[in-house]
Amino acid sequence: MTTTATTEPTTAQGADRGADRAPVVSFRQVSKSYGAVRAVADLDLELSPGETVALLGPNGAGKSSALDLLLGLRHADSGSVTLFGTTPQRAIAQGKVGAMLQSGGLMEGVKVRELVKLARDLHPRGHPLDRILASAGITDIADRLVDKLSGGQEQRVRFALATAGANDLIVLDEPTTGMDVSARQTFWGAMRRQAEQGRTVLFATHYLEEADEIADRVIVLHRGRVLADGTAAEIKARAGARRVSFELDGPVDREALQSLPSLASLEISGRTVRIRSHDADATVHALYGLGLRPHHLEVTGLGLEQAFIALTTASDATPATAEEAAR
């Protein structure tokens, strides 16, 4: 998706915008249903200037619907969505938003360079063409036909189109799908530079290690609502559990291990035991109380992926609303 943009604000205007910290994105009690399926449910959410935000959630959590509403591709059934204090359609028409979506084809029968140049020429604050190509890591395929590209190469071209000019908000939906490790590193290096220039970056991803490493804020959607919102470290802490792993000599008594206090989960593989505990100190103390002598004992915090699974699993165990409970 390629957008146009307004002229660059003056220094004073930019200072005022940074001073009042008006939200770049605002969802107010937003709901969206598709037949009997409620994809977004009374969603409240704000993004501030200069944030790099990862949007996480299991399949069906409402991520794609939320992005569609944000970009004005769909209309909410109730509530309001605003970008830069106005409607998504107007903000996009003013050229404040660049987006890289999974869906939607690229123009065929043209060279990569020609397509990116078109996007750059349509943008009032377009970047130099060579810079766009280099930033997206597509200089070496600039003279190739767009319809002859691999999936990963197409993703990099989409990134070039989304960043062909100076946008204030960049929205990315699963941006590194199909990219190899080197291409992913190049991509995120370019995204860091965008954030350093004060732009807000919002990306949805299934690569949780990217969210952990790149984002300064992580939002977990579940059942169309915000389940967790904070730094990666805060999300991990909220999961409220730690991992305990060790090895035992001889047969492993599953029944005895299941009696350990604060046990959230138990996994046994041969003589190796992995436990998730809500109180690791109590669990380890009781472990020795059973007369066991664990080797290679390790107690660590949950990674973002494990925290994500723990939070969504706990949420699945309880209906989100009385309306859902009645279904």
N, C-alpha and C positions, 0 to 999 in steps of 0.2 A: 504494500500500500504506500503510495507516494503522495505527499501533501505539499502545499505551498506554504509560504510563511510571510509574516509582516516584516517591516523593516526592523533593524536592530535597535533596541531601546537605548536611550542616552544613559550616561553614567548615573545621572541623578535618578532617572526612572528605575534603573536596575537596583540602585541602592534602596529606593523606597520599597520595591518589590521584596527584596531580601529582608528589609526591616520589619514589614508587617507579617511576613511569613504566611501570606494567604495560601490556602490549600491549592495545590495543582489539580488534584482530583478529589471530588466529594460525592460519596453515596449517602443518601439520607432515606432510611426506611424503604429501600428498594426491593421490590419483589418481581419475579418473572416466572410464569408457569407455561408449560407446554402440555395442554390437555390436563391430565390428572397429575402430571409430574411438576413439582415445584422446584425449579432449578436454583432460584435465588430467593431467599426468605428474609425479608425485613433487614437487608444488609446495610450496616452503617460502617463507613470507611473513609479515611482521609489520607492523602499523600501530600507531603510537603516538598518544597523546592530542594533539589540537590540530593534527594534520597535515592539509594539503589535498593529496590524492594523485590524480594522473591515471593511469588505467589505459588503456594503448594496446596495439594489436596489430592485425595484418591480420585479415581475415575468416577464421574458423576457428582463431584463435589460442588460444581457450579463455576469452575474457573473460566471455561470457555464462554459461558453465558455472561459472566461478569465482564470479561474483556469485550464481548460483542456490545454490551450496554455502554461500556466506557467509550467505545469508538463510534457510537451512534449507529451501529449496524442493526441493532434491534431496539425496540422501545420497551421501557418498563411498564408493567401492569399498574404499578403504584410506586410512590416515592419519586425522588428526583436524583438525577446524575448531572453533575456540572464539572466542566474542565475550565480552569482559569476564570471561574466565576460566571461562565456562560454555558450554553448548551454544547454537547460534544460536536454537533454538526457545525456550529459556528466557529468553535475553536479550531477544528480541522480545516475549515474554509479559510481561516486566518493564518494557516500554516504553522501552528504551534505544536503539531503532533506528527511524529513519524512512527510507522508501525510495520512490524515484520510478522506476518501471520503464516501459519502452517498451510491453510487452505488458499485456493486461488492460484491460477496458473500464471506464467510469465508470457509476455509477448513472444510469439514464435517468428522465425524467419529473419531475425535481426541479430547483429552481433552484440555481445555483452557490452562492449564499449559504447555502442550506439544507444542501447537501452539506458545505461547509467547516465550518459550525456543528456538524454531527453529529460530524465528526472532532475538532473542538476540544472538544466536550462529553465525548467518550470518553477524552480525555487528561487525566490527573490534573494535569499541568502545562501545560494549554492556554493559549495566548496569547490576548489580546483579539481578537475577531473582526475588527474594522476593521483592526487591525495586520496580521493574516494576509493579508487581502485586498490591502492596500496593498503589503506586502512582495512578494507574488507578481505584482503589477501587474494585478490582476483586479477592482479596485473598480468599474470602468466596466461590467463584464459580470456583476456580482454577481446581478442580477435576471433573467438570461437562463437559459433551460433548458439543462441540461448537454448534451442531445442535439442542440442547435442551434449548437454551437461549432465553430470551425475547428480544424485540427490543432494549430496553435501555441497557441491558447487552451486546448485540452485539456491541453497540456503544462504550461501555467502553473497550471491547476487541480490537476494531479497534484503540482506543486511545493508548492502551498498545503496539500494533504493531508499531504505528507511533513513539513512544517514547522509543522503546527498546534499542536504542543507542543514542549517543550524536550527534544529527544533528544540523546544523547551521540554518536551516530554517524549520519551521513546518507549514504545510498548512492544514487547517481544514474546511471542507464543512458541514455546519449545524451540528456541533459536538454534541450538547446536545439534538437533536431530540429524543424523547422517554425516556429521563431520568427524574426521579422525582427530586424534589427540592434538596434533600440531595445529590443525585448523581451529580447534576449540580454544587453544591457548592464545592464538592470534586474535580470535574473536573477542575473548574476554579482556585482552589487553586494550583493544579498541574501545570496549565498553567502559573500562576504567577511565580512559581519557575523556570520554563523554561526560562521565560523572564528575571528574575533576574540573570540568568547565562549567559546573553548576546545573547541569541538566538532570532531570528526574528520569530514572530508568526503572521500568516495571517489567519483570520477566516471569513467565510461568514456565516451570521446568519439572521433569521427572528425575533429573540428575540432582539428587539431594546434596552431593558433594559440592556441586557448583553453588547452590544456595548457601551452604555453610562457608565456602571460601569467598564468595563474591559479594553477597548481600550484606548491607548494614542493618536491614530489617527483614524479618521473615513473617509472612502472613499465611496461616493455615486455614483454608476454607474446608468446611464439612457440612453437608446437607444445606448448602446455600448460605451458610452463616460463617462468621469469623470464629473459629475454634481457638486460635492462639495468635498472638500478635506481639512481637518483640524481637530482640536480637537473637541470633542463633543460640548463644549461650543461655539466654532466658528461656527459650523454647525447650532446650535440653533440661534445664533445671525444673521447669514446670512438669515435665514427665514424671518427676518424683521417684526415680528409680536408678539403681546403679547395677553394673554387671559384675558378677563374681564368677571367676573361672578357676579351675584347679584340676589336678589329676589325683586319682586314688590307686593304691595298691590293692590287688585282688578284686573280687566281684563288687559291683556297685549295688547297694541296697536302695532301690528307687523309693520304696515305701518310707524308709527312714529319712531320706532327703526331702520327701514331700511334707514331712512333719516340721521342717525348719520354719521358724517364724518369718513373717514379712515376705514370704515367697510370692513373686508375681508370675514367674515362669521357670520351668526346669527343662533342661535339654541334656541328655546323656548320649555320648558317642564313645563306645568302648569304655575306657577308663577315664575319659575326659568329661568333666561336668561343667555346664554353663548355666548360671542362675541369674535371673533378674530379680532384684530385691528392693523393696521400699525402705528397708533399713539394713544396709549392708553390715553395720557393726553388730547388730543383733543376730543376723544370719550367720556371720562368721563365728561369733562367740558360741552360738548353739551348735555349730558344725564341730567345734572341738569338744563340746559337751557330749556329743554322741560317741566320743572316743575315736573319731577319725583323725587321720594325720595327712592332710592334703599337701601335695607337692605343687610347686610352681603357682602358688596362690596369687591371683591378680584381682584387684578391685578397681574398676574404672567407671567413669561417667558414661552415660549413653551418648552415642553419636547422634547426629541430627536425624539420620534415617530411623534409628531405633526409637528415638523420642517421638518422631512423627507416627510411627506404627503404634506406639503405646498410647498416644493421645487419641488417635482415630479409633483404635480398638475399644478404648474405654468409652468413647462417645457412642460407638455402635451398640454398646451393651445397654444403653439407656435411651429411650425415645427422646428426641430433641424437644418436642412440644406436646401438649395435651392433645392437639389435633392429630399428631402422628400416632400417639398412643392409642387413640380411638379407632385408627384405621384397621 
